[in-house]
Amino acid sequence: MGKSMEMGTNHAGDYLRGFCSNLGTSNEEVQAVQETVQKAGEFHNRRSPISIAAAIIFMIIQLSDSKKPRRR
């Protein structure tokens, strides 16, 4: 007791597998998303990690040949 514990922070990469699995993305798309998230991690920003992960997944899927239909 009395010792402080460092709270872990969430990063966009923490959400990728679950989001990509739910969307049924291909292995190539998952790899592209992971690489992009790693590059984005070099920037310091105050955005939500969930928003960053979702935006990157959206962009990669839109750039890929197997575009998934968007739900409204």
N, CA, C and O atoms as a Maestro MAE file, in Angstrom:
{
 s_m_m2io_version
 :::
 2.0.0
}

f_m_ct {
 s_m_title
 :::
 protein
 m_atom[288] {
  # First column is atom index #
  i_m_mmod_type
  r_m_x_coord
  r_m_y_coord
  r_m_z_coord
  i_m_residue_number
  s_m_chain_name
  s_m_pdb_residue_name
  s_m_pdb_atom_name
  i_m_atomic_number
  :::
  1 25 0.838 -1.185 0.000 1 A "MET " " N  " 7
  2 3 0.000 0.000 0.000 1 A "MET " " CA " 6
  3 2 0.877 1.240 0.000 1 A "MET " " C  " 6
  4 15 2.040 1.193 0.400 1 A "MET " " O  " 8
  5 25 0.322 2.318 -0.440 2 A "GLY " " N  " 7
  6 3 1.060 3.553 -0.484 2 A "GLY " " CA " 6
  7 2 1.900 3.725 -1.739 2 A "GLY " " C  " 6
  8 15 2.421 4.812 -1.988 2 A "GLY " " O  " 8
  9 25 2.038 2.674 -2.530 3 A "LYS " " N  " 7
  10 3 2.806 2.776 -3.768 3 A "LYS " " CA " 6
  11 2 1.862 3.173 -4.900 3 A "LYS " " C  " 6
  12 15 0.744 2.668 -5.003 3 A "LYS " " O  " 8
  13 25 2.323 4.063 -5.723 4 A "SER " " N  " 7
  14 3 1.488 4.464 -6.854 4 A "SER " " CA " 6
  15 2 1.703 3.488 -7.999 4 A "SER " " C  " 6
  16 15 2.809 3.000 -8.232 4 A "SER " " O  " 8
  17 25 0.638 3.225 -8.689 5 A "MET " " N  " 7
  18 3 0.706 2.341 -9.855 5 A "MET " " CA " 6
  19 2 0.514 3.187 -11.104 5 A "MET " " C  " 6
  20 15 -0.385 4.026 -11.170 5 A "MET " " O  " 8
  21 25 1.353 2.959 -12.076 6 A "GLU " " N  " 7
  22 3 1.219 3.690 -13.324 6 A "GLU " " CA " 6
  23 2 0.048 3.109 -14.102 6 A "GLU " " C  " 6
  24 15 -0.025 1.902 -14.330 6 A "GLU " " O  " 8
  25 25 -0.849 3.966 -14.497 7 A "MET " " N  " 7
  26 3 -2.003 3.529 -15.277 7 A "MET " " CA " 6
  27 2 -1.582 3.378 -16.730 7 A "MET " " C  " 6
  28 15 -0.912 4.250 -17.284 7 A "MET " " O  " 8
  29 25 -1.972 2.290 -17.334 8 A "GLY " " N  " 7
  30 3 -1.657 2.086 -18.736 8 A "GLY " " CA " 6
  31 2 -2.494 2.997 -19.610 8 A "GLY " " C  " 6
  32 15 -3.634 3.324 -19.281 8 A "GLY " " O  " 8
  33 25 -1.928 3.394 -20.703 9 A "THR " " N  " 7
  34 3 -2.673 4.218 -21.648 9 A "THR " " CA " 6
  35 2 -3.019 3.367 -22.842 9 A "THR " " C  " 6
  36 15 -2.270 2.466 -23.217 9 A "THR " " O  " 8
  37 25 -4.143 3.652 -23.429 10 A "ASN " " N  " 7
  38 3 -4.570 2.939 -24.621 10 A "ASN " " CA " 6
  39 2 -4.012 3.635 -25.854 10 A "ASN " " C  " 6
  40 15 -3.885 4.858 -25.899 10 A "ASN " " O  " 8
  41 25 -3.688 2.833 -26.838 11 A "HIS " " N  " 7
  42 3 -3.176 3.332 -28.106 11 A "HIS " " CA " 6
  43 2 -4.079 2.796 -29.208 11 A "HIS " " C  " 6
  44 15 -4.806 1.824 -29.007 11 A "HIS " " O  " 8
  45 25 -4.029 3.423 -30.355 12 A "ALA " " N  " 7
  46 3 -4.868 3.012 -31.480 12 A "ALA " " CA " 6
  47 2 -4.639 1.539 -31.827 12 A "ALA " " C  " 6
  48 15 -5.576 0.831 -32.196 12 A "ALA " " O  " 8
  49 25 -3.401 1.086 -31.709 13 A "GLY " " N  " 7
  50 3 -3.076 -0.303 -32.029 13 A "GLY " " CA " 6
  51 2 -3.775 -1.317 -31.145 13 A "GLY " " C  " 6
  52 15 -3.920 -2.479 -31.523 13 A "GLY " " O  " 8
  53 25 -4.210 -0.882 -29.966 14 A "ASP " " N  " 7
  54 3 -4.905 -1.792 -29.048 14 A "ASP " " CA " 6
  55 2 -6.277 -2.202 -29.563 14 A "ASP " " C  " 6
  56 15 -6.832 -3.205 -29.113 14 A "ASP " " O  " 8
  57 25 -6.826 -1.449 -30.491 15 A "TYR " " N  " 7
  58 3 -8.182 -1.691 -30.970 15 A "TYR " " CA " 6
  59 2 -8.242 -2.352 -32.347 15 A "TYR " " C  " 6
  60 15 -9.318 -2.733 -32.807 15 A "TYR " " O  " 8
  61 25 -7.100 -2.486 -32.998 16 A "LEU " " N  " 7
  62 3 -7.090 -2.924 -34.393 16 A "LEU " " CA " 6
  63 2 -7.657 -4.314 -34.622 16 A "LEU " " C  " 6
  64 15 -8.531 -4.504 -35.468 16 A "LEU " " O  " 8
  65 25 -7.161 -5.279 -33.873 17 A "ARG " " N  " 7
  66 3 -7.579 -6.669 -34.114 17 A "ARG " " CA " 6
  67 2 -9.088 -6.830 -33.987 17 A "ARG " " C  " 6
  68 15 -9.723 -7.460 -34.833 17 A "ARG " " O  " 8
  69 25 -9.655 -6.267 -32.938 18 A "GLY " " N  " 7
  70 3 -11.101 -6.384 -32.727 18 A "GLY " " CA " 6
  71 2 -11.898 -5.698 -33.824 18 A "GLY " " C  " 6
  72 15 -12.850 -6.273 -34.351 18 A "GLY " " O  " 8
  73 25 -11.518 -4.473 -34.174 19 A "PHE " " N  " 7
  74 3 -12.230 -3.742 -35.219 19 A "PHE " " CA " 6
  75 2 -12.111 -4.459 -36.558 19 A "PHE " " C  " 6
  76 15 -13.108 -4.644 -37.256 19 A "PHE " " O  " 8
  77 25 -10.894 -4.863 -36.917 20 A "CYS " " N  " 7
  78 3 -10.684 -5.522 -38.211 20 A "CYS " " CA " 6
  79 2 -11.397 -6.867 -38.263 20 A "CYS " " C  " 6
  80 15 -11.921 -7.250 -39.308 20 A "CYS " " O  " 8
  81 25 -11.421 -7.577 -37.156 21 A "SER " " N  " 7
  82 3 -12.113 -8.857 -37.107 21 A "SER " " CA " 6
  83 2 -13.610 -8.670 -37.330 21 A "SER " " C  " 6
  84 15 -14.230 -9.417 -38.087 21 A "SER " " O  " 8
  85 25 -14.183 -7.673 -36.669 22 A "ASN " " N  " 7
  86 3 -15.612 -7.402 -36.834 22 A "ASN " " CA " 6
  87 2 -15.968 -6.988 -38.249 22 A "ASN " " C  " 6
  88 15 -17.075 -7.253 -38.717 22 A "ASN " " O  " 8
  89 25 -15.043 -6.346 -38.927 23 A "LEU " " N  " 7
  90 3 -15.284 -5.885 -40.290 23 A "LEU " " CA " 6
  91 2 -14.962 -6.936 -41.342 23 A "LEU " " C  " 6
  92 15 -15.334 -6.785 -42.506 23 A "LEU " " O  " 8
  93 25 -14.278 -7.991 -40.944 24 A "GLY " " N  " 7
  94 3 -13.909 -9.039 -41.897 24 A "GLY " " CA " 6
  95 2 -12.861 -8.587 -42.890 24 A "GLY " " C  " 6
  96 15 -12.920 -8.959 -44.062 24 A "GLY " " O  " 8
  97 25 -11.905 -7.795 -42.448 25 A "THR " " N  " 7
  98 3 -10.867 -7.302 -43.352 25 A "THR " " CA " 6
  99 2 -9.870 -8.416 -43.686 25 A "THR " " C  " 6
  100 15 -9.699 -9.368 -42.924 25 A "THR " " O  " 8
  101 25 -9.232 -8.276 -44.819 26 A "SER " " N  " 7
  102 3 -8.254 -9.266 -45.259 26 A "SER " " CA " 6
  103 2 -6.955 -9.105 -44.468 26 A "SER " " C  " 6
  104 15 -6.741 -8.091 -43.803 26 A "SER " " O  " 8
  105 25 -6.102 -10.110 -44.548 27 A "ASN " " N  " 7
  106 3 -4.803 -10.044 -43.867 27 A "ASN " " CA " 6
  107 2 -3.952 -8.884 -44.382 27 A "ASN " " C  " 6
  108 15 -3.242 -8.236 -43.613 27 A "ASN " " O  " 8
  109 25 -4.031 -8.627 -45.694 28 A "GLU " " N  " 7
  110 3 -3.268 -7.531 -46.271 28 A "GLU " " CA " 6
  111 2 -3.751 -6.188 -45.732 28 A "GLU " " C  " 6
  112 15 -2.949 -5.293 -45.465 28 A "GLU " " O  " 8
  113 25 -5.061 -6.055 -45.575 29 A "GLU " " N  " 7
  114 3 -5.611 -4.811 -45.042 29 A "GLU " " CA " 6
  115 2 -5.207 -4.633 -43.578 29 A "GLU " " C  " 6
  116 15 -4.859 -3.529 -43.158 29 A "GLU " " O  " 8
  117 25 -5.251 -5.712 -42.806 30 A "VAL " " N  " 7
  118 3 -4.858 -5.641 -41.398 30 A "VAL " " CA " 6
  119 2 -3.399 -5.223 -41.286 30 A "VAL " " C  " 6
  120 15 -3.052 -4.389 -40.450 30 A "VAL " " O  " 8
  121 25 -2.547 -5.797 -42.123 31 A "GLN " " N  " 7
  122 3 -1.128 -5.450 -42.104 31 A "GLN " " CA " 6
  123 2 -0.923 -3.973 -42.466 31 A "GLN " " C  " 6
  124 15 -0.120 -3.285 -41.836 31 A "GLN " " O  " 8
  125 25 -1.642 -3.495 -43.468 32 A "ALA " " N  " 7
  126 3 -1.530 -2.086 -43.870 32 A "ALA " " CA " 6
  127 2 -2.004 -1.167 -42.742 32 A "ALA " " C  " 6
  128 15 -1.403 -0.122 -42.492 32 A "ALA " " O  " 8
  129 25 -3.078 -1.562 -42.066 33 A "VAL " " N  " 7
  130 3 -3.589 -0.771 -40.945 33 A "VAL " " CA " 6
  131 2 -2.556 -0.726 -39.820 33 A "VAL " " C  " 6
  132 15 -2.300 0.337 -39.255 33 A "VAL " " O  " 8
  133 25 -1.965 -1.871 -39.495 34 A "GLN " " N  " 7
  134 3 -0.969 -1.922 -38.419 34 A "GLN " " CA " 6
  135 2 0.242 -1.044 -38.737 34 A "GLN " " C  " 6
  136 15 0.741 -0.330 -37.868 34 A "GLN " " O  " 8
  137 25 0.707 -1.100 -39.978 35 A "GLU " " N  " 7
  138 3 1.850 -0.281 -40.370 35 A "GLU " " CA " 6
  139 2 1.518 1.205 -40.289 35 A "GLU " " C  " 6
  140 15 2.347 2.010 -39.865 35 A "GLU " " O  " 8
  141 25 0.311 1.562 -40.694 36 A "THR " " N  " 7
  142 3 -0.107 2.959 -40.660 36 A "THR " " CA " 6
  143 2 -0.238 3.457 -39.229 36 A "THR " " C  " 6
  144 15 0.146 4.586 -38.927 36 A "THR " " O  " 8
  145 25 -0.778 2.623 -38.348 37 A "VAL " " N  " 7
  146 3 -0.911 3.007 -36.940 37 A "VAL " " CA " 6
  147 2 0.471 3.199 -36.312 37 A "VAL " " C  " 6
  148 15 0.671 4.110 -35.508 37 A "VAL " " O  " 8
  149 25 1.412 2.348 -36.677 38 A "GLN " " N  " 7
  150 3 2.772 2.509 -36.151 38 A "GLN " " CA " 6
  151 2 3.365 3.842 -36.599 38 A "GLN " " C  " 6
  152 15 4.003 4.537 -35.809 38 A "GLN " " O  " 8
  153 25 3.155 4.196 -37.862 39 A "LYS " " N  " 7
  154 3 3.657 5.481 -38.367 39 A "LYS " " CA " 6
  155 2 2.946 6.639 -37.675 39 A "LYS " " C  " 6
  156 15 3.577 7.638 -37.329 39 A "LYS " " O  " 8
  157 25 1.649 6.511 -37.474 40 A "ALA " " N  " 7
  158 3 0.882 7.574 -36.821 40 A "ALA " " CA " 6
  159 2 1.290 7.725 -35.361 40 A "ALA " " C  " 6
  160 15 1.132 8.803 -34.788 40 A "ALA " " O  " 8
  161 25 1.804 6.679 -34.758 41 A "GLY " " N  " 7
  162 3 2.236 6.737 -33.371 41 A "GLY " " CA " 6
  163 2 3.419 7.647 -33.157 41 A "GLY " " C  " 6
  164 15 3.715 8.040 -32.029 41 A "GLY " " O  " 8
  165 25 4.095 7.981 -34.232 42 A "GLU " " N  " 7
  166 3 5.237 8.882 -34.134 42 A "GLU " " CA " 6
  167 2 4.798 10.323 -33.899 42 A "GLU " " C  " 6
  168 15 5.593 11.152 -33.455 42 A "GLU " " O  " 8
  169 25 3.539 10.620 -34.194 43 A "PHE " " N  " 7
  170 3 3.016 11.973 -34.024 43 A "PHE " " CA " 6
  171 2 2.345 12.088 -32.664 43 A "PHE " " C  " 6
  172 15 1.679 11.161 -32.203 43 A "PHE " " O  " 8
  173 25 2.524 13.208 -32.048 44 A "HIS " " N  " 7
  174 3 1.863 13.450 -30.776 44 A "HIS " " CA " 6
  175 2 0.550 14.176 -31.070 44 A "HIS " " C  " 6
  176 15 0.541 15.272 -31.630 44 A "HIS " " O  " 8
  177 25 -0.532 13.556 -30.688 45 A "ASN " " N  " 7
  178 3 -1.811 14.211 -30.887 45 A "ASN " " CA " 6
  179 2 -2.720 13.923 -29.694 45 A "ASN " " C  " 6
  180 15 -2.433 13.049 -28.876 45 A "ASN " " O  " 8
  181 25 -3.773 14.639 -29.610 46 A "ARG " " N  " 7
  182 3 -4.678 14.518 -28.479 46 A "ARG " " CA " 6
  183 2 -5.990 13.861 -28.886 46 A "ARG " " C  " 6
  184 15 -7.002 14.015 -28.203 46 A "ARG " " O  " 8
  185 25 -5.975 13.147 -29.967 47 A "ARG " " N  " 7
  186 3 -7.180 12.471 -30.437 47 A "ARG " " CA " 6
  187 2 -7.397 11.173 -29.680 47 A "ARG " " C  " 6
  188 15 -6.467 10.605 -29.107 47 A "ARG " " O  " 8
  189 25 -8.632 10.716 -29.688 48 A "SER " " N  " 7
  190 3 -8.983 9.446 -29.060 48 A "SER " " CA " 6
  191 2 -8.342 8.303 -29.839 48 A "SER " " C  " 6
  192 15 -8.391 8.304 -31.069 48 A "SER " " O  " 8
  193 25 -7.742 7.326 -29.157 49 A "PRO " " N  " 7
  194 3 -7.138 6.191 -29.869 49 A "PRO " " CA " 6
  195 2 -8.168 5.403 -30.669 49 A "PRO " " C  " 6
  196 15 -7.844 4.839 -31.715 49 A "PRO " " O  " 8
  197 25 -9.398 5.362 -30.188 50 A "ILE " " N  " 7
  198 3 -10.459 4.667 -30.930 50 A "ILE " " CA " 6
  199 2 -10.738 5.406 -32.234 50 A "ILE " " C  " 6
  200 15 -10.911 4.773 -33.276 50 A "ILE " " O  " 8
  201 25 -10.785 6.732 -32.192 51 A "SER " " N  " 7
  202 3 -11.017 7.529 -33.400 51 A "SER " " CA " 6
  203 2 -9.889 7.363 -34.398 51 A "SER " " C  " 6
  204 15 -10.128 7.266 -35.602 51 A "SER " " O  " 8
  205 25 -8.667 7.331 -33.906 52 A "ILE " " N  " 7
  206 3 -7.511 7.158 -34.785 52 A "ILE " " CA " 6
  207 2 -7.572 5.799 -35.469 52 A "ILE " " C  " 6
  208 15 -7.384 5.703 -36.682 52 A "ILE " " O  " 8
  209 25 -7.838 4.740 -34.690 53 A "ALA " " N  " 7
  210 3 -7.926 3.393 -35.252 53 A "ALA " " CA " 6
  211 2 -9.044 3.314 -36.291 53 A "ALA " " C  " 6
  212 15 -8.849 2.756 -37.371 53 A "ALA " " O  " 8
  213 25 -10.204 3.866 -35.972 54 A "ALA " " N  " 7
  214 3 -11.338 3.816 -36.900 54 A "ALA " " CA " 6
  215 2 -11.038 4.571 -38.189 54 A "ALA " " C  " 6
  216 15 -11.359 4.092 -39.277 54 A "ALA " " O  " 8
  217 25 -10.428 5.742 -38.076 55 A "ALA " " N  " 7
  218 3 -10.112 6.535 -39.264 55 A "ALA " " CA " 6
  219 2 -9.098 5.829 -40.158 55 A "ALA " " C  " 6
  220 15 -9.239 5.824 -41.381 55 A "ALA " " O  " 8
  221 25 -8.089 5.240 -39.554 56 A "ILE " " N  " 7
  222 3 -7.069 4.539 -40.344 56 A "ILE " " CA " 6
  223 2 -7.668 3.318 -41.027 56 A "ILE " " C  " 6
  224 15 -7.396 3.069 -42.201 56 A "ILE " " O  " 8
  225 25 -8.479 2.557 -40.304 57 A "ILE " " N  " 7
  226 3 -9.129 1.389 -40.912 57 A "ILE " " CA " 6
  227 2 -10.006 1.832 -42.078 57 A "ILE " " C  " 6
  228 15 -9.974 1.214 -43.142 57 A "ILE " " O  " 8
  229 25 -10.781 2.886 -41.894 58 A "PHE " " N  " 7
  230 3 -11.644 3.393 -42.956 58 A "PHE " " CA " 6
  231 2 -10.830 3.764 -44.191 58 A "PHE " " C  " 6
  232 15 -11.189 3.392 -45.309 58 A "PHE " " O  " 8
  233 25 -9.729 4.502 -43.992 59 A "MET " " N  " 7
  234 3 -8.909 4.929 -45.130 59 A "MET " " CA " 6
  235 2 -8.296 3.745 -45.858 59 A "MET " " C  " 6
  236 15 -8.291 3.713 -47.088 59 A "MET " " O  " 8
  237 25 -7.776 2.768 -45.113 60 A "ILE " " N  " 7
  238 3 -7.141 1.610 -45.756 60 A "ILE " " CA " 6
  239 2 -8.172 0.811 -46.543 60 A "ILE " " C  " 6
  240 15 -7.890 0.372 -47.658 60 A "ILE " " O  " 8
  241 25 -9.355 0.618 -45.983 61 A "ILE " " N  " 7
  242 3 -10.387 -0.134 -46.699 61 A "ILE " " CA " 6
  243 2 -10.814 0.614 -47.956 61 A "ILE " " C  " 6
  244 15 -11.046 -0.009 -48.993 61 A "ILE " " O  " 8
  245 25 -10.921 1.928 -47.883 62 A "GLN " " N  " 7
  246 3 -11.304 2.705 -49.056 62 A "GLN " " CA " 6
  247 2 -10.227 2.652 -50.146 62 A "GLN " " C  " 6
  248 15 -10.540 2.712 -51.334 62 A "GLN " " O  " 8
  249 25 -8.986 2.541 -49.746 63 A "LEU " " N  " 7
  250 3 -7.894 2.468 -50.724 63 A "LEU " " CA " 6
  251 2 -7.700 1.071 -51.299 63 A "LEU " " C  " 6
  252 15 -7.061 0.906 -52.338 63 A "LEU " " O  " 8
  253 25 -8.251 0.065 -50.622 64 A "SER " " N  " 7
  254 3 -8.052 -1.307 -51.075 64 A "SER " " CA " 6
  255 2 -9.015 -1.640 -52.211 64 A "SER " " C  " 6
  256 15 -9.947 -0.890 -52.501 64 A "SER " " O  " 8
  257 25 -8.767 -2.776 -52.838 65 A "ASP " " N  " 7
  258 3 -9.626 -3.232 -53.935 65 A "ASP " " CA " 6
  259 2 -10.934 -3.823 -53.437 65 A "ASP " " C  " 6
  260 15 -11.932 -3.819 -54.158 65 A "ASP " " O  " 8
  261 25 -10.938 -4.326 -52.220 66 A "SER " " N  " 7
  262 3 -12.139 -4.993 -51.700 66 A "SER " " CA " 6
  263 2 -12.903 -4.073 -50.762 66 A "SER " " C  " 6
  264 15 -13.042 -4.357 -49.572 66 A "SER " " O  " 8
  265 25 -13.392 -2.978 -51.304 67 A "LYS " " N  " 7
  266 3 -14.094 -1.994 -50.483 67 A "LYS " " CA " 6
  267 2 -15.338 -2.616 -49.846 67 A "LYS " " C  " 6
  268 15 -16.146 -3.259 -50.517 67 A "LYS " " O  " 8
  269 25 -15.468 -2.414 -48.563 68 A "LYS " " N  " 7
  270 3 -16.624 -2.911 -47.835 68 A "LYS " " CA " 6
  271 2 -17.735 -1.879 -47.940 68 A "LYS " " C  " 6
  272 15 -17.469 -0.677 -47.953 68 A "LYS " " O  " 8
  273 25 -18.979 -2.343 -48.014 69 A "PRO " " N  " 7
  274 3 -20.077 -1.366 -48.047 69 A "PRO " " CA " 6
  275 2 -20.187 -0.638 -46.704 69 A "PRO " " C  " 6
  276 15 -19.994 -1.232 -45.644 69 A "PRO " " O  " 8
  277 25 -20.496 0.645 -46.771 70 A "ARG " " N  " 7
  278 3 -20.686 1.429 -45.553 70 A "ARG " " CA " 6
  279 2 -22.118 1.301 -45.083 70 A "ARG " " C  " 6
  280 15 -23.052 1.342 -45.884 70 A "ARG " " O  " 8
  281 25 -22.284 1.149 -43.799 71 A "ARG " " N  " 7
  282 3 -23.641 1.116 -43.227 71 A "ARG " " CA " 6
  283 2 -24.028 2.526 -42.856 71 A "ARG " " C  " 6
  284 15 -23.186 3.331 -42.458 71 A "ARG " " O  " 8
  285 25 -25.285 2.816 -42.986 72 A "ARG " " N  " 7
  286 3 -25.780 4.159 -42.603 72 A "ARG " " CA " 6
  287 2 -26.730 4.051 -41.469 72 A "ARG " " C  " 6
  288 15 -27.253 5.063 -41.003 72 A "ARG " " O  " 8
  :::
 }
 m_bond[287] {
  # First column is bond index #
  i_m_from
  i_m_to
  i_m_order
  :::
  1 1 2 1
  2 2 3 1
  3 3 4 2
  4 3 5 1
  5 5 6 1
  6 6 7 1
  7 7 8 2
  8 7 9 1
  9 9 10 1
  10 10 11 1
  11 11 12 2
  12 11 13 1
  13 13 14 1
  14 14 15 1
  15 15 16 2
  16 15 17 1
  17 17 18 1
  18 18 19 1
  19 19 20 2
  20 19 21 1
  21 21 22 1
  22 22 23 1
  23 23 24 2
  24 23 25 1
  25 25 26 1
  26 26 27 1
  27 27 28 2
  28 27 29 1
  29 29 30 1
  30 30 31 1
  31 31 32 2
  32 31 33 1
  33 33 34 1
  34 34 35 1
  35 35 36 2
  36 35 37 1
  37 37 38 1
  38 38 39 1
  39 39 40 2
  40 39 41 1
  41 41 42 1
  42 42 43 1
  43 43 44 2
  44 43 45 1
  45 45 46 1
  46 46 47 1
  47 47 48 2
  48 47 49 1
  49 49 50 1
  50 50 51 1
  51 51 52 2
  52 51 53 1
  53 53 54 1
  54 54 55 1
  55 55 56 2
  56 55 57 1
  57 57 58 1
  58 58 59 1
  59 59 60 2
  60 59 61 1
  61 61 62 1
  62 62 63 1
  63 63 64 2
  64 63 65 1
  65 65 66 1
  66 66 67 1
  67 67 68 2
  68 67 69 1
  69 69 70 1
  70 70 71 1
  71 71 72 2
  72 71 73 1
  73 73 74 1
  74 74 75 1
  75 75 76 2
  76 75 77 1
  77 77 78 1
  78 78 79 1
  79 79 80 2
  80 79 81 1
  81 81 82 1
  82 82 83 1
  83 83 84 2
  84 83 85 1
  85 85 86 1
  86 86 87 1
  87 87 88 2
  88 87 89 1
  89 89 90 1
  90 90 91 1
  91 91 92 2
  92 91 93 1
  93 93 94 1
  94 94 95 1
  95 95 96 2
  96 95 97 1
  97 97 98 1
  98 98 99 1
  99 99 100 2
  100 99 101 1
  101 101 102 1
  102 102 103 1
  103 103 104 2
  104 103 105 1
  105 105 106 1
  106 106 107 1
  107 107 108 2
  108 107 109 1
  109 109 110 1
  110 110 111 1
  111 111 112 2
  112 111 113 1
  113 113 114 1
  114 114 115 1
  115 115 116 2
  116 115 117 1
  117 117 118 1
  118 118 119 1
  119 119 120 2
  120 119 121 1
  121 121 122 1
  122 122 123 1
  123 123 124 2
  124 123 125 1
  125 125 126 1
  126 126 127 1
  127 127 128 2
  128 127 129 1
  129 129 130 1
  130 130 131 1
  131 131 132 2
  132 131 133 1
  133 133 134 1
  134 134 135 1
  135 135 136 2
  136 135 137 1
  137 137 138 1
  138 138 139 1
  139 139 140 2
  140 139 141 1
  141 141 142 1
  142 142 143 1
  143 143 144 2
  144 143 145 1
  145 145 146 1
  146 146 147 1
  147 147 148 2
  148 147 149 1
  149 149 150 1
  150 150 151 1
  151 151 152 2
  152 151 153 1
  153 153 154 1
  154 154 155 1
  155 155 156 2
  156 155 157 1
  157 157 158 1
  158 158 159 1
  159 159 160 2
  160 159 161 1
  161 161 162 1
  162 162 163 1
  163 163 164 2
  164 163 165 1
  165 165 166 1
  166 166 167 1
  167 167 168 2
  168 167 169 1
  169 169 170 1
  170 170 171 1
  171 171 172 2
  172 171 173 1
  173 173 174 1
  174 174 175 1
  175 175 176 2
  176 175 177 1
  177 177 178 1
  178 178 179 1
  179 179 180 2
  180 179 181 1
  181 181 182 1
  182 182 183 1
  183 183 184 2
  184 183 185 1
  185 185 186 1
  186 186 187 1
  187 187 188 2
  188 187 189 1
  189 189 190 1
  190 190 191 1
  191 191 192 2
  192 191 193 1
  193 193 194 1
  194 194 195 1
  195 195 196 2
  196 195 197 1
  197 197 198 1
  198 198 199 1
  199 199 200 2
  200 199 201 1
  201 201 202 1
  202 202 203 1
  203 203 204 2
  204 203 205 1
  205 205 206 1
  206 206 207 1
  207 207 208 2
  208 207 209 1
  209 209 210 1
  210 210 211 1
  211 211 212 2
  212 211 213 1
  213 213 214 1
  214 214 215 1
  215 215 216 2
  216 215 217 1
  217 217 218 1
  218 218 219 1
  219 219 220 2
  220 219 221 1
  221 221 222 1
  222 222 223 1
  223 223 224 2
  224 223 225 1
  225 225 226 1
  226 226 227 1
  227 227 228 2
  228 227 229 1
  229 229 230 1
  230 230 231 1
  231 231 232 2
  232 231 233 1
  233 233 234 1
  234 234 235 1
  235 235 236 2
  236 235 237 1
  237 237 238 1
  238 238 239 1
  239 239 240 2
  240 239 241 1
  241 241 242 1
  242 242 243 1
  243 243 244 2
  244 243 245 1
  245 245 246 1
  246 246 247 1
  247 247 248 2
  248 247 249 1
  249 249 250 1
  250 250 251 1
  251 251 252 2
  252 251 253 1
  253 253 254 1
  254 254 255 1
  255 255 256 2
  256 255 257 1
  257 257 258 1
  258 258 259 1
  259 259 260 2
  260 259 261 1
  261 261 262 1
  262 262 263 1
  263 263 264 2
  264 263 265 1
  265 265 266 1
  266 266 267 1
  267 267 268 2
  268 267 269 1
  269 269 270 1
  270 270 271 1
  271 271 272 2
  272 271 273 1
  273 273 274 1
  274 274 275 1
  275 275 276 2
  276 275 277 1
  277 277 278 1
  278 278 279 1
  279 279 280 2
  280 279 281 1
  281 281 282 1
  282 282 283 1
  283 283 284 2
  284 283 285 1
  285 285 286 1
  286 286 287 1
  287 287 288 2
  :::
 }
}
